[in-house]
Structures are given as C-alpha cells and as structure tokens.
Amino acid sequence: MSISLSFLGAAEGVTGSRCLVEFGKNKWLIDCGLFQGPKAVRDRNREDFQPSPSRIQNIILTHAHLDHSGYLPRIFKEGYEGSIFCTDGTADLCRILLRDAAFLEEEFAKYANDTKYSNHDPAIPLFTSEDAEKAIAHIEPFSRDEWHQLAEGVCFRFLRAGHIIGASSVQLEFRTKFHSKVITFSGDIGHNRSFVLRGPQEGIETDFLVIEGTYGDRLTPRSDVLEEFSEIYRRTVERGGVLVIPAFAVGRAQEVTFMIRLLEDQGRIPVVPVVLDSPMSISAMDICLKHQEDRLPSSGRDDGSDFKPRQFEVSATTDQSMMTCMRDGPMVVISASGMLNGGRILHHLKRRLPYAKNTMLFCGYQAEGTKGRFLQENAANLEELRIHHQPVKVAAEIATITQLSAHADQEELLGWIAKMTKKPKSVVVNHGSPESQKKLAQLIQERFGIKATSASETPKVHIEL
C-alpha cells in the first residue's frame, strides 16, 4: 500500500502552499494557501480546485500566514465541508488574517466595479466575509507534541517550527499490522536568532521529509542587528526626524517593537514615542503576548509591560492614523503593509519621504514587482515615487536591515536535519524558487547521503508503506 503526495502549490515558488496527501480512499490537505504576487500567479486562485474539495476529509495547517491559510474561505466556497486542524496560536491568528483578507477582497471588488477598471463586469471577490466566517467556524485547535487520530491507522501531531506564533511542523504516522512510516512536513522553519520566538523543535524522527527551501540557496547575514538598528534609529532621532518602518503585521511588527524596548533598556537609544499604526499588528501583538509557549522567557511578561517600548502608542482608527501622520518627530512609526503594496504605510510615506530628516527602514523581504522593492533598489537615484497616483518627492534616507527574516537560511535548514535523531531516507524540497529548491536538495544529498529532490522537478511522489 502506498501514500502519495501531490504538491498543488509552492512547487515553483513560495506562495500557494498546498500538499495533497492520499492514502487509500482518504484525502487530506496540508496547508491551503493563497497564490500571491504578479497577476499571472494570483489568477491561479480562481482555477478549479482539483480534486473536488468535497472529496477532501480534513485540512491540516502548519501556520497562519496567508500563503499557507488564505485559500481556506475559497475552498469552503467551492464545497469543502471538513475540519481545519491547527495549533491554538494558528487558530487565533487565522481568525484575524482570514477576516482581513475577505474584507480586502470585497473592497477590491467594490473599487473595481465603481471605477470600471476591471475586465470583469461585475468584478467578483475571490471569497467573501461569509466564506471566511464559515472557514473560521470549522477550525479545531490541537495541542502540540501529542499524537491525534486522523483515520484508522493514521495519526498526526504538531511540533514547534519557530517561524511565527503557532507555527508548527506536521507529522503524519501511518500504521498497518506489519509496517509504520512517519512523514514530516516542515512548514516554514524559523531559527534561533529571534529576540521573541523560541526556535524550531530539534531531534525529531522521520522516515520521509518535506522541507521548505525559501532560503535554500542563501545565508542570512550574522552581523549585529541591534547595533545596525540602533545606529539608524539614533541618527534619525538626532535629526528630529521620523523613523518609518513598514513591517509585516504578523511577526515582524512584534519583533521590531520588542527590539526597541531591548535597546531602550540597554540605554543604547533615546526614548521617543513609538506608534504601532496597524489594526492587524495591534491584534497580532495581543496574540503574541498571549502565547507564552512560543515565546522566549526573555521576551517579557504576558501583560506586555516589559515588551513594549516605554512611550508605546497604538493607532487603531483611521482618525488616529491621520493624526499620527500630522505629528512631528522625533518619533517611530511601525505600519503595514510590509512591502508597500497598500495600507496605511503609504500615507506615512507621502508625509515623510519628501524630507531628508526622516528615514524609511525596510526590515523584511521585498518581493519582485512590489513598490517596496522598487524604492529599495532605486532609492539612490530616485527623485520621486508615485503613491496614490501622485508623484511624491524622495529625499528621506532609505535604509535596509536584512537579518530579520523569520525563515531559516541554508545552513540552519541543514543544521535542523543534522540534529534529527532519525534522519529521513528521502526528502522533497518545496516552498522556494526552483533554483533554491534544487540547491538545497543537492546539499542534502552531498552532506547526508539522503536521496533528495525538488517539488519543482517532482510534483508528485509515492511512498511505499
């Protein structure tokens, strides 16, 4: 009897993570992510899902990021009726992320219909708030480190992955009268460089491994991120400017917030107002503080009293955000979106970019084709940037810190495998560019003598039980 794995997404990139597991008559989905990025990629979200969603028994999530969970409302819209299994932390984050995603889908469709810019008349959202609520109602949280029954002869469990709150690797154990086999899906793997999150669980045992390869072909700089950050912070404050930080609402915003408190406590930066201007980041902050099981003990008490900066403020409403835009420095503003592809951050850019005393600090990956990548790459020679269809002068300092990725890099991924107490006989690398997947697969073979391939080359595999 065999188990088959079909990589329906994240086989040639880092979005749309979906792996179909088939065993006998059973079908399960590991992750149910949105395709994100250029239009040609996003259009894949509107293709008919195969197999029919009604034939899938359950969905198991590794974590809440939309490239792993964001298709859930759509799959319910197409007829899925099963449960969604995840950790408590992932459940909490999915509730805010899926509701926000549905709201934006409805807003984009409304804008397209009002302006007639869409090729479709009428423009229809990928999914609605009603679809999101249906998905949320089917979420069933499970504890980590314990085996839970999935079907006859099949169990699953979650192991900490250290990527964001709730993030986990998923293990499936298949048993017959004479044989057993464990398949591990790494999900997105974190590292031990975070100031907030515990690292991924080590020493696991598995027979077959599906591992992410986002950074399978590169290393993250190991320079002192606190020192680099404090230098940028200090020189902006000394100019009387505003340090504007676009940050991913889940994970990065909380990491940067705590870094500021650390530096304040160490006396390395002056204390100035720090404004978190993102409703989702504010909600994610509460969830981060709630889930002590994922946080380092050194990241403070769960009431946030020693987590948040000393002059910490939140800007929850639109009016509060507008007032923040009007204020003078010195001040820090952390806002979303992290790649400048929408949201409140654009209003802060319009207000702050024209003045040399201010600083725009990138602390997260800027995808190809985003406004963030364009500004990051062209800042030295860029005189103006179009925001909301208007030219905005670019005079502010543009800075980048590269050490804060929530993904393990090449050496950390290999190190995670090295510490397994029972190493897999075979590995598939997914969730990365084809080049990144192939490079990591090559290194796994060379370093451990394990047969390894990439999902880009092998989109479906069969595992004999």
TORRO-445351 format. One record per residue (C-alpha): residue number from 1; z, y, x. Coordinates in nm, 2 decimals, m for minus. Each point is the difference from the previous one (the first is absolute). Layout:
<atoms>
ATOM  nr      z      y      x
ATOM NUM      Z      Y      X
...
</atoms>
This chain:
<atoms>
ATOM  nr      z      y      x
ATOM   1   0.00   0.00   0.00
ATOM   2  m0.09   0.34   0.14
ATOM   3   0.11   0.36  m0.04
ATOM   4  m0.27   0.27   0.00
ATOM   5   0.05   0.37   0.09
ATOM   6  m0.27   0.25  m0.10
ATOM   7   0.02   0.35   0.14
ATOM   8  m0.12   0.22  m0.29
ATOM   9   0.09   0.32   0.18
ATOM  10   0.12   0.14   0.33
ATOM  11  m0.24  m0.24   0.17
ATOM  12  m0.21   0.28   0.15
ATOM  13   0.24   0.29   0.00
ATOM  14   0.36   0.10  m0.08
ATOM  15  m0.02   0.05  m0.38
ATOM  16  m0.03  m0.22  m0.31
ATOM  17   0.23  m0.26   0.13
ATOM  18  m0.04  m0.31  m0.22
ATOM  19   0.02  m0.37   0.10
ATOM  20  m0.06  m0.27  m0.26
ATOM  21   0.20  m0.32   0.06
ATOM  22  m0.13  m0.31  m0.18
ATOM  23   0.18  m0.33  m0.02
ATOM  24  m0.11  m0.26  m0.25
ATOM  25  m0.03   0.19  m0.33
ATOM  26   0.23   0.28   0.11
ATOM  27  m0.12   0.34   0.11
ATOM  28   0.22   0.27   0.15
ATOM  29  m0.08   0.34   0.14
ATOM  30   0.18   0.13   0.31
ATOM  31  m0.02   0.38  m0.04
ATOM  32  m0.21   0.19  m0.25
ATOM  33  m0.11   0.31   0.18
ATOM  34  m0.24   0.29  m0.06
ATOM  35  m0.31   0.06   0.21
ATOM  36   0.04   0.35   0.14
ATOM  37  m0.22   0.23   0.21
ATOM  38  m0.36   0.10  m0.04
ATOM  39  m0.16  m0.03  m0.34
ATOM  40  m0.20  m0.31   0.09
ATOM  41   0.33  m0.18   0.08
ATOM  42   0.19   0.14  m0.31
ATOM  43  m0.28  m0.11  m0.23
ATOM  44   0.10  m0.36   0.08
ATOM  45   0.31   0.06  m0.22
ATOM  46  m0.24   0.00  m0.30
ATOM  47  m0.17  m0.33   0.07
ATOM  48   0.09  m0.29  m0.22
ATOM  49   0.30  m0.18   0.15
ATOM  50  m0.07  m0.37   0.08
ATOM  51   0.14  m0.24  m0.09
ATOM  52   0.08   0.13  m0.35
ATOM  53   0.35   0.16   0.01
ATOM  54   0.11  m0.22  m0.29
ATOM  55  m0.03  m0.30   0.22
ATOM  56   0.25   0.13   0.26
ATOM  57   0.35  m0.13  m0.05
ATOM  58   0.20   0.25   0.20
ATOM  59  m0.03   0.29   0.25
ATOM  60   0.23   0.03   0.30
ATOM  61   0.02   0.34   0.18
ATOM  62   0.08   0.05   0.36
ATOM  63   0.08   0.37  m0.06
ATOM  64  m0.06   0.31  m0.22
ATOM  65  m0.27   0.20   0.19
ATOM  66  m0.30   0.04  m0.23
ATOM  67  m0.24  m0.18   0.23
ATOM  68   0.22  m0.30  m0.09
ATOM  69   0.12   0.07  m0.35
ATOM  70  m0.22   0.27  m0.15
ATOM  71  m0.24  m0.23  m0.18
ATOM  72   0.27  m0.15  m0.22
ATOM  73  m0.06   0.23  m0.30
ATOM  74  m0.37  m0.08   0.01
ATOM  75   0.05  m0.38   0.02
ATOM  76   0.22   0.02  m0.31
ATOM  77  m0.26   0.21  m0.17
ATOM  78  m0.25  m0.29   0.08
ATOM  79   0.22  m0.27  m0.16
ATOM  80   0.26  m0.11   0.25
ATOM  81   0.32  m0.10  m0.18
ATOM  82   0.22  m0.15   0.27
ATOM  83   0.30   0.13   0.20
ATOM  84   0.02   0.21   0.31
ATOM  85   0.25  m0.13   0.26
ATOM  86   0.14   0.23   0.26
ATOM  87   0.32   0.12   0.16
ATOM  88   0.23   0.25  m0.16
ATOM  89  m0.11   0.28   0.23
ATOM  90  m0.36  m0.07  m0.07
ATOM  91   0.07   0.00  m0.38
ATOM  92   0.17   0.34   0.03
ATOM  93  m0.29   0.15   0.20
ATOM  94  m0.27  m0.15  m0.22
ATOM  95   0.14   0.17  m0.31
ATOM  96  m0.05   0.34   0.15
ATOM  97  m0.33  m0.07   0.18
ATOM  98  m0.18  m0.17  m0.29
ATOM  99   0.10   0.27  m0.24
ATOM 100  m0.12   0.27   0.24
ATOM 101  m0.33  m0.19   0.06
ATOM 102  m0.06  m0.03  m0.38
ATOM 103   0.08   0.37  m0.05
ATOM 104  m0.25   0.10   0.27
ATOM 105  m0.27  m0.24  m0.14
ATOM 106   0.04   0.17  m0.34
ATOM 107   0.00   0.35   0.15
ATOM 108  m0.32  m0.07   0.21
ATOM 109  m0.18  m0.13  m0.30
ATOM 110   0.10   0.30  m0.21
ATOM 111  m0.11   0.24   0.27
ATOM 112  m0.33  m0.19   0.03
ATOM 113  m0.06   0.02  m0.37
ATOM 114   0.10   0.37  m0.01
ATOM 115  m0.23   0.10   0.29
ATOM 116  m0.28  m0.25  m0.07
ATOM 117  m0.01  m0.08   0.37
ATOM 118   0.01  m0.38  m0.06
ATOM 119  m0.32  m0.21  m0.03
ATOM 120   0.18  m0.18  m0.28
ATOM 121   0.04   0.15  m0.35
ATOM 122   0.27  m0.03  m0.08
ATOM 123   0.18  m0.07   0.32
ATOM 124   0.26  m0.28  m0.05
ATOM 125   0.31  m0.05   0.21
ATOM 126   0.02  m0.32   0.19
ATOM 127   0.33  m0.06  m0.19
ATOM 128   0.24   0.20  m0.21
ATOM 129   0.37   0.06  m0.02
ATOM 130   0.02  m0.26  m0.28
ATOM 131  m0.15  m0.26   0.25
ATOM 132   0.25   0.11   0.27
ATOM 133   0.29  m0.05  m0.24
ATOM 134  m0.12  m0.34  m0.10
ATOM 135  m0.02  m0.10   0.37
ATOM 136   0.35   0.14   0.06
ATOM 137   0.14  m0.19  m0.29
ATOM 138  m0.11  m0.33   0.17
ATOM 139   0.17   0.07   0.33
ATOM 140   0.26  m0.26   0.09
ATOM 141   0.21   0.08   0.31
ATOM 142   0.13  m0.29   0.22
ATOM 143   0.24  m0.01   0.29
ATOM 144  m0.11  m0.05   0.36
ATOM 145   0.07  m0.31   0.22
ATOM 146   0.03  m0.24  m0.30
ATOM 147  m0.26  m0.25  m0.12
ATOM 148  m0.11   0.05  m0.36
ATOM 149  m0.20  m0.25  m0.21
ATOM 150  m0.36   0.10  m0.07
ATOM 151  m0.14  m0.32  m0.14
ATOM 152   0.06  m0.37   0.04
ATOM 153   0.01  m0.07   0.37
ATOM 154  m0.05   0.37   0.09
ATOM 155   0.27   0.26   0.10
ATOM 156  m0.01   0.35   0.14
ATOM 157   0.23   0.23   0.18
ATOM 158   0.01   0.36   0.14
ATOM 159   0.09   0.09   0.36
ATOM 160   0.05   0.35   0.12
ATOM 161  m0.31   0.16   0.15
ATOM 162   0.14   0.34   0.10
ATOM 163  m0.30   0.21  m0.11
ATOM 164   0.15   0.20  m0.29
ATOM 165   0.29  m0.05  m0.24
ATOM 166  m0.04  m0.34  m0.16
ATOM 167  m0.29  m0.11   0.22
ATOM 168   0.00  m0.38   0.06
ATOM 169  m0.19  m0.28   0.14
ATOM 170  m0.07  m0.28  m0.25
ATOM 171   0.04  m0.37   0.07
ATOM 172  m0.14  m0.27  m0.23
ATOM 173   0.12  m0.35   0.05
ATOM 174  m0.21  m0.29  m0.14
ATOM 175   0.16  m0.35  m0.03
ATOM 176  m0.13  m0.34  m0.10
ATOM 177   0.17  m0.33   0.02
ATOM 178  m0.11  m0.05   0.37
ATOM 179  m0.09   0.35   0.13
ATOM 180   0.11   0.36   0.00
ATOM 181  m0.16   0.32   0.13
ATOM 182   0.11   0.36   0.03
ATOM 183  m0.25   0.29  m0.02
ATOM 184   0.12   0.34   0.10
ATOM 185  m0.16   0.33  m0.10
ATOM 186   0.13   0.27   0.24
ATOM 187  m0.08   0.29  m0.23
ATOM 188   0.02   0.33   0.19
ATOM 189   0.23  m0.05   0.30
ATOM 190   0.23   0.27   0.13
ATOM 191   0.17   0.03   0.34
ATOM 192   0.33   0.09   0.16
ATOM 193  m0.09   0.37   0.08
ATOM 194   0.10   0.14  m0.34
ATOM 195   0.30   0.23  m0.03
ATOM 196   0.06  m0.11  m0.36
ATOM 197  m0.13  m0.36  m0.06
ATOM 198   0.11  m0.33   0.13
ATOM 199  m0.27  m0.19   0.19
ATOM 200  m0.18  m0.31  m0.12
ATOM 201   0.18  m0.33  m0.03
ATOM 202  m0.05  m0.21   0.31
ATOM 203   0.02  m0.37   0.08
ATOM 204  m0.19  m0.13  m0.31
ATOM 205  m0.16  m0.33  m0.03
ATOM 206  m0.35  m0.06  m0.15
ATOM 207  m0.29  m0.24   0.01
ATOM 208  m0.27   0.25  m0.08
ATOM 209   0.00   0.38   0.04
ATOM 210  m0.19   0.29  m0.16
ATOM 211   0.09   0.30   0.21
ATOM 212  m0.10   0.37  m0.04
ATOM 213  m0.22   0.15   0.27
ATOM 214   0.01   0.37  m0.07
ATOM 215   0.09   0.08   0.36
ATOM 216  m0.12  m0.32   0.15
ATOM 217  m0.22   0.18   0.25
ATOM 218   0.23   0.28   0.11
ATOM 219   0.34   0.10   0.13
ATOM 220   0.23   0.27  m0.14
ATOM 221   0.12   0.26   0.26
ATOM 222   0.36  m0.07   0.11
ATOM 223   0.07   0.36   0.10
ATOM 224   0.32   0.17  m0.13
ATOM 225  m0.10   0.10  m0.36
ATOM 226   0.33   0.19  m0.05
ATOM 227  m0.07   0.22   0.30
ATOM 228  m0.36   0.07  m0.10
ATOM 229   0.10   0.08  m0.35
ATOM 230   0.29   0.22   0.11
ATOM 231  m0.23   0.20   0.23
ATOM 232  m0.25   0.07  m0.29
ATOM 233   0.29   0.08  m0.23
ATOM 234   0.17   0.25   0.24
ATOM 235  m0.31   0.19   0.10
ATOM 236  m0.09   0.05  m0.37
ATOM 237   0.35   0.12  m0.09
ATOM 238   0.00   0.23   0.30
ATOM 239  m0.32   0.16  m0.13
ATOM 240   0.17   0.04  m0.34
ATOM 241  m0.26  m0.23  m0.15
ATOM 242  m0.02  m0.28  m0.25
ATOM 243  m0.04  m0.36   0.12
ATOM 244  m0.21  m0.17  m0.26
ATOM 245   0.00  m0.38   0.01
ATOM 246  m0.23  m0.20  m0.23
ATOM 247   0.17  m0.34  m0.04
ATOM 248  m0.06  m0.32  m0.19
ATOM 249   0.25   0.02  m0.29
ATOM 250   0.13  m0.35   0.05
ATOM 251   0.14  m0.07   0.35
ATOM 252  m0.13   0.28   0.22
ATOM 253   0.17   0.29  m0.19
ATOM 254   0.33  m0.18   0.02
ATOM 255  m0.04  m0.08   0.37
ATOM 256  m0.08   0.36   0.09
ATOM 257   0.28   0.13  m0.22
ATOM 258   0.26  m0.21   0.19
ATOM 259  m0.15   0.08   0.34
ATOM 260   0.07   0.37  m0.07
ATOM 261   0.36  m0.09  m0.09
ATOM 262   0.03  m0.20   0.32
ATOM 263  m0.12   0.29   0.21
ATOM 264   0.23   0.24  m0.18
ATOM 265   0.30  m0.22   0.07
ATOM 266  m0.10  m0.02   0.37
ATOM 267  m0.03   0.37   0.03
ATOM 268  m0.37  m0.02   0.11
ATOM 269  m0.14   0.22  m0.28
ATOM 270   0.13   0.30  m0.20
ATOM 271   0.10  m0.05  m0.36
ATOM 272  m0.25   0.16  m0.24
ATOM 273  m0.09  m0.08  m0.36
ATOM 274  m0.19  m0.33  m0.05
ATOM 275  m0.18  m0.03  m0.33
ATOM 276  m0.13  m0.33  m0.13
ATOM 277  m0.27   0.11  m0.24
ATOM 278  m0.13  m0.32  m0.16
ATOM 279   0.14  m0.16  m0.32
ATOM 280  m0.10  m0.35   0.12
ATOM 281   0.17   0.06   0.34
ATOM 282   0.31   0.11  m0.17
ATOM 283   0.01  m0.32  m0.21
ATOM 284  m0.08  m0.21   0.30
ATOM 285   0.29   0.16   0.18
ATOM 286   0.24  m0.12  m0.26
ATOM 287  m0.14  m0.35   0.02
ATOM 288   0.02   0.01   0.38
ATOM 289   0.37   0.09  m0.02
ATOM 290   0.07  m0.26  m0.26
ATOM 291  m0.14  m0.30   0.19
ATOM 292   0.24  m0.03   0.29
ATOM 293  m0.12  m0.36   0.06
ATOM 294  m0.32   0.15   0.16
ATOM 295   0.16   0.29   0.18
ATOM 296   0.15   0.01   0.34
ATOM 297   0.38   0.06  m0.01
ATOM 298  m0.06   0.30   0.23
ATOM 299  m0.21   0.17  m0.27
ATOM 300   0.30   0.12  m0.19
ATOM 301   0.20  m0.05  m0.32
ATOM 302  m0.17  m0.07  m0.33
ATOM 303   0.09   0.34  m0.15
ATOM 304  m0.23   0.16   0.26
ATOM 305   0.27   0.23   0.13
ATOM 306  m0.08  m0.08   0.36
ATOM 307  m0.37  m0.09  m0.06
ATOM 308  m0.14   0.33  m0.13
ATOM 309  m0.03   0.32   0.21
ATOM 310   0.29   0.24  m0.02
ATOM 311  m0.20   0.26  m0.20
ATOM 312  m0.20  m0.25  m0.20
ATOM 313  m0.17   0.10  m0.33
ATOM 314  m0.23  m0.17  m0.24
ATOM 315  m0.28   0.16  m0.19
ATOM 316  m0.04  m0.21  m0.31
ATOM 317  m0.19   0.22  m0.24
ATOM 318  m0.33   0.19   0.03
ATOM 319   0.18   0.33  m0.02
ATOM 320   0.24  m0.10   0.28
ATOM 321  m0.30  m0.10   0.21
ATOM 322  m0.17   0.34  m0.06
ATOM 323   0.32   0.18   0.10
ATOM 324   0.01  m0.21   0.32
ATOM 325  m0.35   0.11   0.08
ATOM 326   0.10   0.36  m0.03
ATOM 327   0.30  m0.02   0.24
ATOM 328   0.00   0.11   0.36
ATOM 329   0.11  m0.20   0.30
ATOM 330   0.16  m0.13   0.20
ATOM 331  m0.01  m0.30  m0.22
ATOM 332  m0.13  m0.36  m0.02
ATOM 333  m0.21  m0.13  m0.30
ATOM 334  m0.06  m0.37  m0.04
ATOM 335  m0.26  m0.07  m0.27
ATOM 336  m0.27  m0.24  m0.12
ATOM 337  m0.26  m0.12   0.02
ATOM 338   0.01  m0.13   0.36
ATOM 339  m0.38   0.02   0.06
ATOM 340  m0.06   0.34  m0.18
ATOM 341  m0.20  m0.17  m0.27
ATOM 342   0.18   0.18  m0.28
ATOM 343   0.34   0.10  m0.12
ATOM 344   0.24   0.28   0.07
ATOM 345  m0.07   0.00   0.38
ATOM 346  m0.33   0.18  m0.06
ATOM 347   0.18   0.30  m0.14
ATOM 348   0.23   0.01   0.30
ATOM 349  m0.31  m0.01   0.23
ATOM 350  m0.16   0.29  m0.18
ATOM 351   0.31   0.20   0.05
ATOM 352   0.08  m0.09   0.36
ATOM 353  m0.32  m0.09   0.18
ATOM 354  m0.12   0.37   0.05
ATOM 355   0.31   0.09   0.21
ATOM 356   0.05  m0.09   0.37
ATOM 357   0.38  m0.02  m0.03
ATOM 358  m0.02  m0.31  m0.23
ATOM 359  m0.06  m0.36   0.10
ATOM 360  m0.18  m0.28  m0.18
ATOM 361   0.14  m0.33   0.13
ATOM 362  m0.18  m0.33  m0.07
ATOM 363   0.24  m0.30   0.03
ATOM 364  m0.21  m0.27  m0.17
ATOM 365  m0.34  m0.17   0.02
ATOM 366  m0.29   0.22  m0.13
ATOM 367  m0.27  m0.22  m0.14
ATOM 368  m0.37   0.06   0.07
ATOM 369  m0.15   0.24  m0.24
ATOM 370   0.33   0.17  m0.11
ATOM 371   0.07   0.37   0.03
ATOM 372   0.29  m0.09   0.23
ATOM 373  m0.22  m0.18   0.25
ATOM 374  m0.25   0.29  m0.01
ATOM 375   0.27   0.26   0.08
ATOM 376   0.16  m0.22   0.26
ATOM 377  m0.33  m0.06   0.19
ATOM 378  m0.15   0.35  m0.03
ATOM 379   0.31   0.23   0.02
ATOM 380  m0.08   0.13   0.35
ATOM 381  m0.34   0.15  m0.12
ATOM 382   0.06   0.04  m0.37
ATOM 383   0.01   0.35  m0.14
ATOM 384   0.05  m0.09  m0.36
ATOM 385   0.06  m0.29  m0.23
ATOM 386  m0.11  m0.03  m0.36
ATOM 387   0.29  m0.06  m0.24
ATOM 388  m0.05   0.00  m0.38
ATOM 389  m0.36   0.12   0.06
ATOM 390   0.12   0.30   0.20
ATOM 391  m0.02   0.08   0.37
ATOM 392   0.34   0.02   0.17
ATOM 393   0.04   0.15   0.35
ATOM 394   0.14  m0.25   0.26
ATOM 395   0.23   0.18   0.24
ATOM 396   0.31  m0.22  m0.01
ATOM 397   0.09  m0.25   0.27
ATOM 398  m0.13  m0.35  m0.08
ATOM 399   0.21  m0.28   0.15
ATOM 400   0.01  m0.38  m0.02
ATOM 401   0.27  m0.26   0.06
ATOM 402  m0.14  m0.35   0.03
ATOM 403   0.31  m0.21   0.04
ATOM 404   0.12  m0.02  m0.36
ATOM 405  m0.23  m0.27  m0.15
ATOM 406   0.18  m0.25  m0.22
ATOM 407  m0.23  m0.28   0.13
ATOM 408   0.08  m0.22   0.30
ATOM 409  m0.25   0.05   0.27
ATOM 410  m0.19  m0.27   0.20
ATOM 411   0.29  m0.10   0.23
ATOM 412   0.25   0.01  m0.28
ATOM 413  m0.21  m0.23  m0.22
ATOM 414  m0.04  m0.24   0.29
ATOM 415   0.37   0.03   0.07
ATOM 416   0.09  m0.09  m0.36
ATOM 417  m0.20  m0.32   0.03
ATOM 418   0.15  m0.08   0.34
ATOM 419   0.35   0.00  m0.15
ATOM 420  m0.09  m0.25  m0.27
ATOM 421   0.22  m0.31   0.03
ATOM 422  m0.29  m0.21  m0.14
ATOM 423  m0.34   0.15   0.07
ATOM 424  m0.30  m0.05  m0.23
ATOM 425  m0.28  m0.24   0.08
ATOM 426  m0.25   0.25  m0.14
ATOM 427  m0.02   0.37  m0.06
ATOM 428  m0.22   0.23  m0.20
ATOM 429   0.01   0.38   0.07
ATOM 430  m0.07   0.23  m0.29
ATOM 431   0.07   0.36  m0.10
ATOM 432  m0.18   0.19   0.27
ATOM 433  m0.34   0.10   0.12
ATOM 434  m0.22  m0.30   0.10
ATOM 435   0.04   0.11   0.37
ATOM 436   0.37   0.01  m0.03
ATOM 437   0.03  m0.33  m0.17
ATOM 438  m0.23  m0.18   0.25
ATOM 439   0.19   0.15   0.30
ATOM 440   0.34  m0.11  m0.13
ATOM 441  m0.14  m0.35  m0.08
ATOM 442  m0.14  m0.02   0.35
ATOM 443   0.34   0.09   0.16
ATOM 444   0.19  m0.25  m0.22
ATOM 445  m0.23  m0.28   0.12
ATOM 446   0.03   0.11   0.36
ATOM 447   0.38   0.06   0.01
ATOM 448   0.12  m0.29  m0.22
ATOM 449  m0.28  m0.25  m0.01
ATOM 450  m0.01   0.03  m0.38
ATOM 451  m0.32  m0.03  m0.20
ATOM 452  m0.06   0.35  m0.14
ATOM 453  m0.28   0.17  m0.19
ATOM 454  m0.05   0.32  m0.20
ATOM 455  m0.03   0.04  m0.38
ATOM 456  m0.32   0.20   0.07
ATOM 457  m0.16  m0.31   0.15
ATOM 458   0.18  m0.26  m0.22
ATOM 459   0.06   0.15  m0.35
ATOM 460   0.11  m0.34  m0.14
ATOM 461   0.20  m0.28   0.17
ATOM 462   0.11  m0.35  m0.10
ATOM 463   0.34  m0.14   0.12
ATOM 464   0.05  m0.37  m0.03
ATOM 465   0.34  m0.10  m0.13
</atoms>
